[in-house]
Amino acid sequence: MLDIFESETETHLQTLKDFLSAAGDKTTVTYTDDLSRALHTLKGSAHTAGIAPIAAVITPLERFVKESRAQNKRANRDVLSLIESACDFLTQGLAQIRENPQASLPGTEAFLEKLDQLTEETLRGHSEEAPRQHPQQAPSRLVLH
């Protein structure tokens, strides 16, 4: 099982690197089917193989990309930086897979915090351009006859 996970992860890691390479120094790029497919498969493989540290990083990133695509968003430099970090986590996770596959990946918490912040700014915030206004209820009027 670990052999299959390792092989698949290396293939999908290359897909992520190819996406970053194609992005070059552009400020924004379109998410690709290959990127989405690679993240989706990595997520499923990590969960199936029980490699929690990799699943903890890839699962929310895959969800972010899926939601971004659904909202026709483009990947900006912040997103590209997170994908690059995910590549580092995958590389690190693969390096320790034989010895200690469940060892935490340093930097995971900071990565997840950045991803949460980006999610709030780009996905949740898209419909909140103006500050939220709570509709004021009209005072109830009691009419006496």
Backbone as CSV, one residue per row, in Angstrom:
resi,resn,N_x,N_y,N_z,CA_x,CA_y,CA_z,C_x,C_y,C_z
1,MET,0.828,-1.199,0.000,0.000,0.000,0.000,0.868,1.258,0.000
2,LEU,1.932,1.258,0.808,2.806,2.423,0.844,3.525,2.624,-0.485
3,ASP,3.873,1.527,-1.157,4.545,1.640,-2.457,3.651,2.357,-3.464
4,ILE,2.380,1.973,-3.474,1.423,2.588,-4.398,1.242,4.065,-4.044
5,PHE,1.078,4.340,-2.748,0.899,5.723,-2.307,2.112,6.567,-2.703
6,GLU,3.282,6.021,-2.461,4.519,6.737,-2.765,4.613,7.060,-4.264
7,SER,4.348,6.071,-5.086,4.424,6.237,-6.533,3.406,7.263,-7.028
8,GLU,2.156,7.123,-6.568,1.104,8.058,-6.980,1.416,9.468,-6.518
9,THR,1.906,9.583,-5.292,2.196,10.909,-4.742,3.293,11.597,-5.540
10,GLU,4.306,10.850,-5.925,5.384,11.439,-6.730,4.849,11.936,-8.071
11,THR,3.956,11.168,-8.679,3.356,11.574,-9.952,2.547,12.861,-9.785
12,HIS,1.714,12.915,-8.749,0.855,14.083,-8.546,1.649,15.286,-8.049
13,LEU,2.709,15.027,-7.315,3.608,16.104,-6.905,4.193,16.780,-8.143
14,GLN,4.556,15.977,-9.124,5.088,16.536,-10.369,4.036,17.385,-11.076
15,THR,2.777,16.967,-11.019,1.694,17.755,-11.623,1.594,19.124,-10.949
16,LEU,1.713,19.148,-9.620,1.661,20.423,-8.893,2.848,21.310,-9.298
17,LYS,4.021,20.691,-9.400,5.210,21.444,-9.803,5.069,21.973,-11.232
18,ASP,4.475,21.173,-12.105,4.241,21.616,-13.487,3.293,22.822,-13.522
19,PHE,2.267,22.780,-12.676,1.323,23.902,-12.590,2.063,25.169,-12.160
20,LEU,2.902,25.053,-11.134,3.667,26.201,-10.648,4.635,26.711,-11.715
21,SER,5.256,25.779,-12.415,6.201,26.147,-13.472,5.485,26.902,-14.592
22,ALA,4.325,26.432,-14.978,3.543,27.088,-16.027,3.077,28.474,-15.579
23,ALA,2.846,28.630,-14.273,2.410,29.923,-13.743,3.533,30.951,-13.852
24,GLY,4.762,30.474,-13.738,5.900,31.383,-13.850,5.777,32.552,-12.904
25,ASP,5.944,33.755,-13.446,5.846,34.941,-12.591,4.558,35.727,-12.845
26,LYS,3.564,35.052,-13.421,2.268,35.708,-13.648,1.626,36.045,-12.302
27,THR,0.838,37.112,-12.296,0.174,37.486,-11.035,-1.002,36.584,-10.728
28,THR,-1.717,36.156,-11.753,-2.811,35.198,-11.555,-2.809,34.199,-12.696
29,VAL,-3.293,32.999,-12.386,-3.417,31.959,-13.412,-4.720,31.205,-13.195
30,THR,-5.185,30.599,-14.258,-6.393,29.789,-14.200,-6.061,28.429,-13.586
31,TYR,-6.919,27.974,-12.707,-6.766,26.627,-12.167,-6.977,25.635,-13.306
32,THR,-6.244,24.547,-13.297,-6.365,23.560,-14.378,-7.047,22.289,-13.890
33,ASP,-7.570,21.544,-14.850,-8.154,20.244,-14.525,-7.089,19.330,-13.927
34,ASP,-5.879,19.382,-14.481,-4.797,18.529,-13.967,-4.500,18.819,-12.505
35,LEU,-4.465,20.104,-12.144,-4.219,20.474,-10.749,-5.329,19.927,-9.857
36,SER,-6.563,20.158,-10.252,-7.703,19.690,-9.449,-7.691,18.174,-9.293
37,ARG,-7.427,17.489,-10.393,-7.393,16.025,-10.372,-6.273,15.519,-9.460
38,ALA,-5.098,16.144,-9.559,-3.963,15.729,-8.737,-4.271,15.924,-7.253
39,LEU,-4.829,17.078,-6.895,-5.156,17.335,-5.491,-6.233,16.374,-4.998
40,HIS,-7.230,16.136,-5.840,-8.319,15.233,-5.454,-7.787,13.812,-5.210
41,THR,-6.932,13.350,-6.103,-6.375,12.006,-5.967,-5.431,11.921,-4.774
42,LEU,-4.618,12.950,-4.576,-3.724,12.982,-3.412,-4.524,12.918,-2.115
43,LYS,-5.615,13.680,-2.069,-6.468,13.684,-0.885,-6.993,12.272,-0.615
44,GLY,-7.569,11.650,-1.632,-8.122,10.314,-1.473,-7.066,9.290,-1.111
45,SER,-5.917,9.357,-1.760,-4.834,8.405,-1.481,-4.311,8.548,-0.061
46,ALA,-4.138,9.785,0.386,-3.624,10.016,1.740,-4.596,9.471,2.777
47,HIS,-5.894,9.689,2.547,-6.892,9.163,3.483,-6.935,7.633,3.428
48,THR,-6.908,7.074,2.229,-6.959,5.621,2.074,-5.757,4.951,2.721
49,ALA,-4.572,5.529,2.517,-3.347,4.949,3.076,-3.180,5.308,4.559
50,GLY,-4.034,6.202,5.050,-3.949,6.588,6.456,-2.752,7.460,6.775
51,ILE,-2.319,8.257,5.816,-1.185,9.154,6.027,-1.749,10.516,6.444
52,ALA,-2.067,10.628,7.728,-2.758,11.805,8.270,-2.025,13.132,8.054
53,PRO,-0.700,13.196,8.225,-0.044,14.499,8.049,-0.207,15.068,6.636
54,ILE,-0.167,14.218,5.634,-0.348,14.687,4.246,-1.822,15.014,4.008
55,ALA,-2.708,14.185,4.506,-4.145,14.443,4.344,-4.529,15.776,4.987
56,ALA,-3.901,16.100,6.114,-4.219,17.341,6.834,-3.888,18.580,6.004
57,VAL,-2.898,18.473,5.147,-2.496,19.598,4.300,-3.284,19.604,2.989
58,ILE,-3.396,18.458,2.365,-3.980,18.381,1.024,-5.501,18.543,1.029
59,THR,-6.183,17.979,2.021,-7.650,18.027,2.041,-8.194,19.463,1.988
60,PRO,-7.749,20.365,2.879,-8.291,21.729,2.795,-7.829,22.484,1.546
61,LEU,-6.638,22.168,1.042,-6.173,22.819,-0.183,-7.021,22.381,-1.375
62,GLU,-7.334,21.097,-1.436,-8.174,20.577,-2.523,-9.561,21.224,-2.464
63,ARG,-10.109,21.372,-1.264,-11.423,21.995,-1.092,-11.374,23.463,-1.553
64,PHE,-10.295,24.159,-1.183,-10.139,25.562,-1.581,-10.114,25.699,-3.106
65,VAL,-9.334,24.854,-3.766,-9.221,24.922,-5.223,-10.572,24.599,-5.868
66,LYS,-11.251,23.594,-5.338,-12.570,23.227,-5.878,-13.551,24.399,-5.751
67,GLU,-13.593,25.026,-4.573,-14.499,26.162,-4.359,-14.096,27.354,-5.224
68,SER,-12.797,27.568,-5.362,-12.309,28.677,-6.181,-12.738,28.498,-7.631
69,ARG,-12.598,27.291,-8.126,-13.001,27.020,-9.509,-14.506,27.198,-9.679
70,ALA,-15.270,26.776,-8.686,-16.729,26.916,-8.764,-17.142,28.387,-8.823
71,GLN,-16.311,29.248,-8.221,-16.601,30.683,-8.224,-15.833,31.419,-9.325
72,ASN,-15.239,30.658,-10.239,-14.481,31.236,-11.363,-13.353,32.163,-10.910
73,LYS,-12.737,31.815,-9.808,-11.590,32.585,-9.311,-10.337,32.091,-10.015
74,ARG,-9.299,32.918,-9.948,-7.997,32.548,-10.481,-7.031,32.413,-9.308
75,ALA,-5.989,31.650,-9.515,-4.969,31.479,-8.477,-4.050,32.698,-8.505
76,ASN,-3.972,33.410,-7.377,-3.067,34.550,-7.305,-1.743,34.108,-6.674
77,ARG,-0.848,35.042,-6.446,0.473,34.692,-5.905,0.362,34.032,-4.536
78,ASP,-0.599,34.444,-3.717,-0.772,33.820,-2.394,-1.141,32.347,-2.532
79,VAL,-2.031,32.060,-3.452,-2.442,30.671,-3.687,-1.261,29.867,-4.233
80,LEU,-0.545,30.443,-5.171,0.613,29.743,-5.737,1.650,29.443,-4.652
81,SER,1.805,30.361,-3.720,2.728,30.147,-2.607,2.273,28.972,-1.741
82,LEU,0.959,28.862,-1.526,0.430,27.745,-0.740,0.605,26.420,-1.483
83,ILE,0.431,26.429,-2.778,0.640,25.197,-3.560,2.113,24.798,-3.497
84,GLU,2.983,25.797,-3.547,4.416,25.517,-3.417,4.724,24.914,-2.048
85,SER,4.107,25.455,-1.010,4.281,24.890,0.345,3.764,23.456,0.395
86,ALA,2.639,23.205,-0.271,2.082,21.849,-0.300,3.080,20.890,-0.950
87,CYS,3.770,21.348,-1.978,4.804,20.521,-2.618,5.906,20.186,-1.612
88,ASP,6.291,21.169,-0.825,7.318,20.932,0.199,6.834,19.913,1.229
89,PHE,5.570,20.051,1.647,5.007,19.079,2.606,4.988,17.674,2.018
90,LEU,4.601,17.571,0.753,4.564,16.258,0.108,5.965,15.649,0.030
91,THR,6.935,16.461,-0.328,8.320,15.990,-0.410,8.792,15.508,0.959
92,GLN,8.494,16.304,1.974,8.871,15.954,3.341,8.136,14.693,3.801
93,GLY,6.850,14.610,3.489,6.051,13.449,3.867,6.558,12.178,3.208
94,LEU,6.950,12.289,1.939,7.498,11.125,1.234,8.837,10.701,1.834
95,ALA,9.641,11.671,2.254,10.956,11.363,2.825,10.834,10.584,4.136
96,GLN,9.752,10.803,4.866,9.606,10.136,6.163,8.604,8.981,6.126
97,ILE,8.090,8.655,4.953,7.010,7.667,4.854,7.419,6.271,5.330
98,ARG,8.646,5.884,5.110,9.101,4.550,5.515,9.412,4.469,7.002
99,GLU,9.948,5.550,7.535,10.353,5.552,8.937,9.195,5.888,9.874
100,ASN,8.510,6.996,9.567,7.462,7.467,10.464,6.418,8.251,9.674
101,PRO,5.522,7.541,9.003,4.550,8.207,8.122,3.574,9.130,8.853
102,GLN,3.428,8.940,10.162,2.479,9.765,10.911,3.141,10.955,11.599
103,ALA,4.447,11.110,11.409,5.135,12.240,12.038,4.577,13.543,11.483
104,SER,4.361,14.489,12.378,3.811,15.764,11.930,4.797,16.461,11.000
105,LEU,4.250,17.259,10.129,5.059,18.006,9.168,5.190,19.435,9.697
106,PRO,6.385,19.838,10.098,6.566,21.184,10.653,6.068,22.260,9.697
107,GLY,5.332,23.193,10.253,4.786,24.283,9.450,3.345,24.076,9.042
108,THR,2.798,22.909,9.372,1.416,22.611,8.967,0.427,23.631,9.530
109,GLU,0.565,23.960,10.819,-0.388,24.896,11.440,-0.363,26.261,10.743
110,ALA,0.837,26.768,10.481,0.949,28.073,9.809,0.345,28.007,8.408
111,PHE,0.577,26.903,7.708,0.016,26.697,6.374,-1.511,26.743,6.433
112,LEU,-2.086,26.000,7.389,-3.543,25.940,7.502,-4.132,27.296,7.889
113,GLU,-3.416,28.053,8.720,-3.883,29.396,9.085,-3.891,30.306,7.858
114,LYS,-2.833,30.252,7.046,-2.781,31.058,5.818,-3.907,30.664,4.874
115,LEU,-4.139,29.368,4.763,-5.192,28.882,3.875,-6.565,29.340,4.366
116,ASP,-6.795,29.275,5.672,-8.062,29.761,6.237,-8.257,31.251,5.953
117,GLN,-7.192,32.009,6.138,-7.260,33.449,5.901,-7.565,33.729,4.432
118,LEU,-6.910,33.024,3.554,-7.132,33.194,2.124,-8.556,32.788,1.741
119,THR,-9.045,31.732,2.355,-10.418,31.292,2.108,-11.401,32.387,2.491
120,GLU,-11.194,32.979,3.655,-12.081,34.058,4.108,-12.021,35.255,3.164
121,GLU,-10.811,35.617,2.757,-10.640,36.800,1.907,-11.172,36.599,0.493
122,THR,-10.930,35.436,-0.096,-11.252,35.275,-1.514,-12.549,34.538,-1.792
123,LEU,-12.941,33.654,-0.912,-14.145,32.868,-1.200,-15.342,33.355,-0.400
124,ARG,-15.166,33.527,0.895,-16.288,33.966,1.717,-16.559,35.449,1.511
125,GLY,-15.501,36.196,1.245,-15.623,37.642,1.133,-16.183,38.122,-0.188
126,HIS,-16.309,37.232,-1.177,-16.723,37.702,-2.503,-18.118,38.301,-2.515
127,SER,-18.988,37.843,-1.636,-20.348,38.382,-1.637,-20.516,39.420,-0.533
128,GLU,-19.431,39.738,0.123,-19.510,40.686,1.229,-18.691,41.924,0.909
129,GLU,-18.799,42.394,-0.308,-18.036,43.565,-0.722,-18.361,44.740,0.194
130,ALA,-19.636,44.933,0.445,-20.036,45.996,1.355,-20.174,45.398,2.753
131,PRO,-19.961,46.212,3.758,-20.127,45.674,5.115,-21.547,45.150,5.295
132,ARG,-21.648,44.105,6.043,-22.977,43.528,6.262,-23.848,44.488,7.065
133,GLN,-25.032,44.653,6.583,-25.999,45.478,7.294,-27.083,44.558,7.822
134,HIS,-27.365,44.692,9.078,-28.480,43.906,9.623,-29.749,44.694,9.350
135,PRO,-30.684,44.072,8.675,-31.910,44.818,8.377,-32.593,45.209,9.681
136,GLN,-32.991,46.460,9.712,-33.658,46.919,10.920,-35.130,46.586,10.809
137,GLN,-35.627,46.038,11.887,-37.045,45.723,11.894,-37.836,46.996,12.117
138,ALA,-38.892,47.109,11.379,-39.770,48.243,11.610,-40.411,48.030,12.982
139,PRO,-40.519,49.114,13.721,-41.154,48.962,15.035,-42.579,48.457,14.833
140,SER,-42.998,47.588,15.716,-44.357,47.086,15.590,-45.329,48.177,15.969
141,ARG,-46.407,48.204,15.245,-47.409,49.241,15.505,-48.693,48.590,15.979
142,LEU,-49.084,49.012,17.072,-50.335,48.522,17.647,-51.415,49.538,17.324
143,VAL,-52.389,49.102,16.609,-53.453,50.004,16.215,-54.666,49.723,17.099
144,LEU,-55.089,50.738,17.795,-56.267,50.599,18.663,-57.459,51.247,17.995
145,HIS,-58.587,50.641,18.081,-59.813,51.219,17.495,-60.739,51.599,18.585
